[in-house]
């Protein structure tokens, strides 16, 4: 019972979360501040502030993000207002409401989406955020020239 090592041995054999783990901010949850994550993040609640994600960001139909977000890929079904930097693909679904400044490599916007943005298509210009230095200012060289 209390002195048994059986559960300790079982926990050693249990695999840890894989690189495909999904973080979630559930409907009805509100968070404010800076968030950093290594794996996918699904937002069905409200997040105000800065988000730095090395993987996919999913804003569900009830999800709201206001502020700044950086990620590798994004799917927006809910509301985003602010600055969004996507390294690879931004997919805006028909239920989405997006306002602000967007930079991405690839973009799809489905019919019916509200998409009022300033958008820069920057092939390879935005790299996946380094979670250790995320939020620190970086110098951007226009046109790739030094």
Secondary structure by P-SEA (a helix, b strand, c coil): ccccaaaaaaaaacccccccbbbbbccccccccbbbbccbbbbcbbbccbbbbccbbbbcccbbbccccccccccccbbbccbbbbccbbbbcccbbbbcbbbbcbbbbcccccccccccccccccccccccccccbbbbbccccc
